[in-house]
Amino acid sequence: MSINWYPGHMLKTKKEIIEDLNLVDVVLELLDARIPLSSQNPDIARIIGDKKHIVLLNKSDLAEETQNKKWIEYFNSNGNSYLSKISSIIFSPFWSCIYALYSPL
């Protein structure tokens, strides 16, 4: 008996991203600042290819600032991402994303 750990909603979303990717110019990837690599879908880089890619570190106010700086360096070093931090408490998630896109690090 094989056990499939990949939840159906994740597979469905992955298929929808692949189908709709040609409709977008920029991909926003929202990651948890406390565990960015663990909260990242490992297939996203392959799926989005060379599309402009913006990484938003959510809950950056709950992570150590020294770690935030290291993650900013890490993600910006790949040459295809712009990275910004967003707070979990200042604004609603939508407005936090908008604020982060227009704010310098």
C-alpha positions in Angstrom: 0.0 0.0 0.0 1.5 3.4 -1.0 0.7 6.5 1.0 0.3 9.8 -0.9 1.3 12.6 1.4 0.7 15.3 -1.3 -2.6 16.9 -0.4 -5.2 17.3 -3.2 -5.6 21.0 -2.8 -1.8 21.5 -3.3 -1.9 19.5 -6.6 -5.0 21.4 -7.8 -3.3 24.8 -7.0 -0.1 23.7 -8.7 -2.0 22.8 -11.9 -3.9 26.1 -11.8 -0.7 28.1 -11.4 0.8 26.3 -14.4 -2.3 26.9 -16.5 -2.6 30.6 -15.6 1.0 31.6 -15.5 0.9 33.0 -19.0 -1.7 35.6 -17.8 0.7 37.2 -15.3 3.8 39.4 -15.6 5.0 39.1 -12.0 4.8 36.2 -9.5 4.4 37.2 -5.8 5.6 34.5 -3.4 4.6 34.9 0.2 6.9 33.1 2.7 7.0 32.9 6.4 10.0 35.0 7.5 10.6 32.6 10.4 10.9 29.5 8.1 11.3 30.8 4.5 12.7 27.6 2.9 10.3 25.4 4.8 7.3 27.5 3.8 8.4 27.6 0.1 6.9 25.2 -2.5 10.0 23.5 -3.9 8.4 23.4 -7.4 7.8 27.2 -7.7 11.2 28.1 -9.2 10.8 25.5 -11.9 7.2 26.4 -12.6 7.7 30.2 -12.9 10.9 29.9 -15.0 12.2 33.4 -15.9 9.1 35.4 -14.8 9.8 38.4 -12.6 9.7 37.0 -9.1 9.0 39.0 -5.9 9.5 37.3 -2.6 7.6 38.7 0.4 8.7 37.6 3.9 5.6 37.7 6.0 5.8 38.0 9.8 9.2 39.5 9.5 8.5 41.3 12.8 8.3 37.9 14.5 11.7 36.8 13.1 15.1 37.8 14.3 16.3 40.9 12.4 19.7 39.3 11.9 18.1 36.3 10.3 15.9 38.6 8.1 19.0 40.3 6.8 20.6 36.9 6.0 17.4 35.7 4.1 17.3 39.0 2.2 20.9 38.4 1.1 20.1 34.8 0.2 17.0 35.5 -1.9 18.5 38.6 -3.6 21.6 36.6 -4.6 19.7 34.5 -7.1 19.3 37.5 -9.4 15.7 36.9 -10.2 14.0 38.1 -7.1 13.2 41.3 -5.3 12.6 40.7 -1.7 10.7 42.7 0.9 9.6 42.2 4.5 6.1 42.6 5.7 4.8 42.8 9.3 2.2 40.5 10.7 0.6 43.3 12.8 0.9 46.6 11.0 -1.7 46.2 8.2 -4.0 43.6 6.8 -2.2 41.0 4.6 -3.3 42.8 1.4 -2.1 46.2 2.4 1.1 44.8 3.9 1.9 43.4 0.4 1.2 46.7 -1.3 3.3 48.6 1.3 6.2 46.1 0.9 6.2 46.4 -2.9 6.6 50.2 -2.7 9.0 50.3 0.3 12.8 50.0 0.2 14.4 47.5 2.5 
